[in-house]
């Protein structure tokens, strides 16, 4: 896993570093009319959270209308996070107040508040990524949504670390009722989060303030990196699906692929997975030089699937935890579908010159990299086994 983390980080730096350097420089010269992420997060955060989830009912379960659970549910919902090495950066702010409406809606929709993996590593991440892909997101809301993904990724990495064996953890989860920023440290986890914070900060700055040509340029240079990430994750999900633990039913039929990018999953259905699927037919029969280039990159980078399979074939020999296997498939499937959406949106932004889609694509990329970077930071964390956030029902 650490090898795969270094691979992803290295490819990321090589692939989009130059584009972000250019884009961030241009974007920094533009005035920022949105609120600073450093401001206090209280009532505005709660309002932003309601806005972030109100579009949930559009087409399926990932777009359910955001209800106002406090009006008809008696339990008081709160979120408890164990300590994180970094809780605030240039691009993100972790706030339990902002997470609270997401948790409230999860419980109101029938989610089990005791199922921390499903909420924190699934629903919270997917809803936050979905919101980032919307148009005209205020700066402060973007920062808080990225904070959701930093927490989801970090604790998801710890959870995966604990469950990459057939022996489940018996250590009770650590519950911390208040979120206190940790002192600055130079641990691998802290460095990893800060590194990806810089990448996410560059992407969100370009999305918010850069000229259209810069948005198109950054979307363009990011495509090969996103294809490599998608291919790697497609390969590892295939391996996970091929190796269920003894006594656990196979879930191989949840993933169907007609071609490299034409994959869909029923393990964790979400509308974002198919939002940009119109691009698939253009990739098969390119209608412009831009789409011909996108088709070429897609063909070249199909081999990344083999890299994912290679790394995870070794991990699969040790076996997966029977108690967490279903959750592992669900969350890995959601990650693959978000990766697919990010690459197709970025292709569309460049090849069709659609800068509105481009700005959404760059925010989605920022969320994907923050989630990924924090995930690798969690894998490298020295936190005790069983360190996991909780939904608290009073």
N, C-alpha and C positions, 0 to 999 in steps of 0.2 A: 504494500500500500504506500509506503513512503517513497519507493521507487516511482510509482505512478504519480505521486504528488510532485516530485521533482521534475518528472517528464512534463506534466501539465504546466507547471510554472515556467519551465524553460521555453517551451513552445509559445506560451503566452507572451513572454517578454520579447522574443524574437519576432513574433508575428504582428503584434499591434503596437509595440513600443514606439516606433517612429511615427505612426499615425496619431497616437495619443499625444505625443510631444508637440506635434504641429497643431492638432486640434485644440489642446488645452491652452496653448499659447494664444491662439486666436480668440478662443472663448473667454479667456481671462481679461481681454481688453474690452469686452462688452459689459454694460451695466447689468447688475443683478437686481431685479425688482422684487425677488421673493425673499421670504424670511430666512434668517440664518439658522442653520441646524444647531447652533450652540445655544439657542434660546430655550427657556424653560419649557418643559413638555407637561402640560396639565390639561386644561379644558380644550385648548386648540388641538392637542394630540388626540383626544377622544373624538373630536369632531372629524379630524382627518381620518381616523380609523373607520368611522362610520361611512365616510365617503369612499374609503378604499374598498369596502366590502359591499357597497350598495348595489353594484352591478352584477352580483353573483348569480342572479336568476335568469340571465339572458337566454341561455340555450339548454343547459343541463346542470348537473349537480355542482359544477365548478362556477356556475353563474346564478346561484340561487339568490333571490332578492334578500338583501340584508334586512333582517327584522330588527325590532327594538326589544330584545329579550327582557330588558329590565322592566318593561311595562306589563309582562304577563308571566314572568318566572319569579318565584319567591327566593330561590337560592341566590346569594351574592357570590359572584364569580371574581376571582383574582388570579394573577399569574405569579408564580414563585420561580425565580431563576437562581441556580447556584452561581458562584463567582465566575467571571470571565476574565481572561488576561487583558482584554481591551474592550471597553464598552462605548467608546466614542472615537471617531476619526474624522478625516477630511470629508468623507462621503456618507458616514452613517452615525446614527445615534440609537443605542439600545434602550428601549423604554417599555417597562412592564405595563404602564398606563396605556400606551398605544396598542399593546397586544391584547389588552383586556376585552375590547369589543369583539375581536376575532374569536377569542375563547368563548365568550358569551354566545355568539352565533353558532359556534361549533356544538356547544351543549344543547342550545335551543333546537338545533336541527336533528337531535338524537344521538350526537356523538358521546362516547363514554369519556367522562372527565378523567378517568384513571388511565386511559390509553394515551399516554404522553407521546409515544412514538408517532401515532397516527396524527395527532394534532400538531405538535411542534415540528416534526420533520416532514409532515405531509401537508395538511391543510394550511397551516400558517405560511409555509414556504410558497405553496402554489398560489394562494390568494394574494400574497405580496407580489409575486412575479407577475401575476395577471394584472394587478393594479399598475405596476410599473410600465406595462405595455400599453396602457391607455394614453390618450392625448393630453397634453398640457398639464402635467403633474407639477404642483408647486414644489419648490426646492425643499422646504421643511418636510413635506410629506414623503418626498423621495428619500430623504435622509432617514426617516423613521422606518420606511419600508425596507431599506437596506439594513437597518438595525435588526429588523425581524429576521432577515436572511442570515445575518452574521450569527445571531443566537441559534437559529435553526441548524445552520451548518456546523457550528462548533460543537454543540451538544449531540448533533447527529453523528459527527465523527467519533465522539467518545462512545456513543451507543453502539456504532458499528464495530469499533475496536473491541468492545466487550463481548460482542456477539459473533465474532469471526472464529468461533470454536463451538464444539458440541456441548461444552459445559456452560450452562447459563449462570449468570451472576446471582448470588444470593445476598449481595450487599445492598442494604436499603438505600433508596435514593436520598441524596442530600437536598434538603429544602431550606432555602434562604429567603425569608419573607421580604427583604428589601435588597435593592440592587445598589451596591456600593462600588464605585470605580476602583479598580486595583491600582497599586503603584506601578509606575512605568518599569517594565522589565525587558530583558533581552532573551527571554525563553524562545525556543523555536515556534511555539504557538503564537506568542505575541508578535514576533517578527513576521510570521506568515500572514496574520490578519492585517498588519500594517501594510505589507506589500500589496495585497489584493485591495486594500482600501485605496491605495494610490491609483491602481488601475481603474477601480470603480469611480473614483473621484474624477479622473480624466474623462471617462465616458459620459458621466452625468453632466459635466461642464459643457462638453461638446453638444450633447442633446439639448441642453437648456439655452445656450447662448451663441453657438458658433454659426457662421454663415452656411447656407445650404451646401456649397461645394465642399466644405470641410466635413459636414455630416456624411455626404456621399463618399468622400475619400476614406474616412475612418470605417464606415460600413464595408467598403470594398476590401481594405487590407485585413479586416477581421475575418473574412469568409474562410480562408484556408485554416485558420486557427480553430474556428468553430466547427468546421468539418472534421478536423482531427479529434477534437473533444467529443463530438457526436459519435464518430466511428469507434473510438476507444470505449465509450459507454455502451454502445450497441453490442460490442464484443463481450464486455463483462456481464451485461444482462443476459446474453445468450448462455454464457457459462453457468450463471446462477440458476437459470431456468432448467438447464440440463442436469443439475445435480441437487435435487431436493433431498433433504435428510431422510433417513429411513422412517417409514411410517407417515410421512407428510405427502399429501397428494401432489401430483405434478401440476404446475401452472404454465406449462409451455404453450398452451393454446391461448394464453392471454396476449401474446405478442404475435402480430402478423406483419410481414414485410413483403411488398410486391417488388421493391427495388431498394437500393441503399438508403435513400431518404424517405421512401414511402412506407414508413412503419407506423403502426397504431397499436395501442395497448388498451385492454379492458381492465387491467389490474388496478389502475387509478385513473378513471375517465376524467378528462378535462377538455374544455372547449378550446383552450389555447393550442392544443395538440394539432388541430386541423385548421386553425384560423388562416394560415398562409399556404394551404395546400394547393391553391390555384397555381402556384409557382412550379409544381411538380410536372405538369404537362408541358410547360415552357422549357423546363430542363431537358425533357425527352426530345423536344423538337424546337431548338432555339430559334428565336425570331429576330435576334439582333446580335451584334458582336459582343455586347455585354453578357447576354445570356449564354452565348457560345463559350465565353470564358468561364462562367459559372458552371456550365456542364463539364468543361475540361477539369476544373478543380475537383468536382464531385467524383469524377472517374479516378483521378490520381489518388485521392485521399480515401478511397474505399478500403485501402490497405490498413488504415488505422484500426479497423475492426479486429484484425489479426493481433495487433498490439494489446488490445484489451483482453482478448481471449488468452493470449500468452501469459499475462500477469495473473489473471484470475483462475486459470487452470491449476496453477500451483496452489493458490489459496483454497480452491475447491477440494483438493486432496485431503486437507485437514478437516473438511466437513463444516457445514453451517449449523447454527443453533436451531433445533426444531421449533423452539418457542418463539423465535423471531424471524423465521424464514419468510412467512407470508408478508410481514411488514417490510422485510428487505426487498422482496420482489415489487411490492407496491411503490415504495419510495424510489427504487432504482428506475422503475418504469416512468414515474412522474418526471424524474430528472432527465431521462432520455427524451421524453416528449417536449419538455421545455427547451432542451438543446436543439431539437429539430425546429421548433418555432423560431428560435433566435437566428439560426443559420438561414432559414427561408426568408425571414423578414429582412435580414441584412442583404441577401441576394436581391430581393425585390427593390430595396432602397437604392442599390447601386445600378442594377441593370435597367430598371424602369425609371430611374431618376425621381423616385417618390420620397421626398425628404420628410414628409409627415410620417410615413412608415419608418423612415430612417431614424428619426428621433426616438420613436417608440422602441425600435430595435436596439438602439444604443443603451437606453435605460434597461431594457430586458437583459442585454448583455452584462450591464453593470451588476444587476441582481444575480445573474448566473455566476459571474466570477466571484462576487462576494460570498455567495453560498458555497461555491467550490473551495475557495481559499480558506474559509472558516472550517469547512469539513476536513481539509488536510491538517489544519491547525488542531482540530479535535483529535484526529488520529495520532498526532505527535504529543498530545497533552499528557501531563503526568497526573491528571485528576484521578481520584479514586474510582474504582469500578462502581457502577451504579449511579454516577453523577448525572442526573437528568432533571430537566425542569418539570414543574407540575402545574396543573390547573387545580386551584383550591376552591372548593365549594363550601361556603359557610352555612 
